[in-house]
Amino acid sequence: MPSYKDIQRQIATLQRQADEARKKEVAAAIADIRAKMDEYGLTVADIQKGATKGAAKGGRGKRAGKAAPAARSASAPQPKYKDPVSGSTWSGRGRKPGWIIAAIEQNRPLDDFLIK
């Protein structure tokens, strides 16, 4: 059975390999996106508003003739908890931030961090 240090070295090696693989895959994805943007004459603004130039001009874009999807609420959830040390906040939704995890590990109740 490998030792703890051996496993930690393997983890570090695998993390470096994962980081390198991600960089290569992200670079390839960006190149593909740029090529498609050039091919269709798209800009970042076109992508942000969710319409293609062809569809906006009455062309037969991918979404031409289809109803627009329902819009999501643009407002972020209000913070519910606040770290008195760093001032960081958390809405209580999603993954717990490190400061909340540390507090739980120290058996501190979440009520200690409620924003009043």
C-alpha positions in Angstrom: 0.0 0.0 0.0 1.5 3.4 -0.9 2.3 5.9 1.8 0.4 9.1 2.4 3.3 11.1 0.9 3.3 8.9 -2.2 -0.4 9.4 -2.7 0.0 13.2 -2.2 2.8 13.3 -4.8 0.5 11.3 -7.2 -2.3 13.8 -6.5 0.0 16.7 -7.2 1.2 15.1 -10.4 -2.3 14.3 -11.6 -3.5 17.9 -10.7 -0.6 19.3 -12.9 -1.6 17.0 -15.7 -5.3 17.9 -15.4 -4.4 21.6 -15.4 -2.3 21.2 -18.6 -5.0 19.1 -20.3 -7.6 21.8 -19.4 -5.4 24.6 -20.8 -5.1 22.7 -24.1 -8.8 21.9 -24.2 -9.8 25.5 -23.4 -7.4 26.8 -26.1 -9.0 24.4 -28.6 -12.5 25.4 -27.6 -11.7 29.1 -27.9 -10.1 28.5 -31.3 -13.3 26.6 -32.4 -15.6 29.4 -31.1 -13.5 32.1 -32.8 -13.6 30.1 -36.1 -17.4 29.8 -35.9 -17.7 33.5 -35.0 -15.7 34.4 -38.1 -17.6 32.0 -40.3 -21.0 33.4 -39.3 -19.8 37.0 -38.8 -20.8 37.1 -35.1 -19.6 39.5 -32.5 -19.5 39.1 -28.7 -22.5 41.4 -28.6 -24.5 39.0 -30.8 -23.7 36.2 -28.4 -24.6 38.2 -25.3 -28.0 39.2 -26.6 -28.6 35.6 -27.7 -29.6 36.4 -31.3 -27.6 35.7 -34.5 -27.2 38.5 -37.1 -29.2 36.4 -39.6 -32.1 35.9 -37.3 -32.1 39.6 -36.3 -32.3 40.6 -40.0 -35.1 38.2 -40.7 -32.9 35.4 -41.9 -33.3 31.7 -41.2 -31.1 31.6 -38.1 -31.2 28.6 -35.8 -34.0 30.1 -33.7 -35.9 31.9 -36.5 -39.6 31.4 -36.0 -39.3 30.0 -32.5 -40.6 31.8 -29.4 -38.0 33.3 -27.1 -37.3 31.4 -23.9 -38.6 32.8 -20.7 -36.2 35.3 -19.2 -34.5 34.5 -15.9 -34.5 36.9 -13.1 -31.5 39.2 -13.5 -31.1 39.8 -9.7 -28.8 37.7 -7.7 -30.0 36.3 -4.4 -29.5 38.5 -1.4 -26.8 37.4 1.0 -28.0 35.7 4.1 -24.7 35.1 6.0 -21.7 37.3 6.5 -18.2 36.5 7.7 -17.3 39.1 10.3 -13.6 38.7 9.6 -13.4 39.0 5.8 -16.7 40.6 5.1 -17.5 37.8 2.6 -21.2 36.9 2.2 -23.2 33.8 1.2 -26.8 33.6 0.1 -27.3 30.2 1.7 -27.7 28.7 -1.8 -25.2 26.5 -3.6 -21.8 25.3 -2.4 -20.8 26.4 1.1 -17.8 28.8 1.1 -14.7 27.9 3.0 -15.4 30.2 5.9 -18.8 28.6 6.5 -17.3 25.1 6.3 -14.5 26.1 8.8 -17.2 27.5 11.1 -19.2 24.3 10.9 -16.1 22.2 11.7 -15.6 24.4 14.8 -19.2 23.6 15.8 -20.3 27.2 15.4 -24.0 27.6 14.5 -24.9 29.3 11.2 -27.1 31.7 13.2 -23.8 33.4 14.3 -23.3 34.6 10.8 -26.9 35.7 9.9 -27.2 39.2 8.5 -29.7 41.0 10.6 
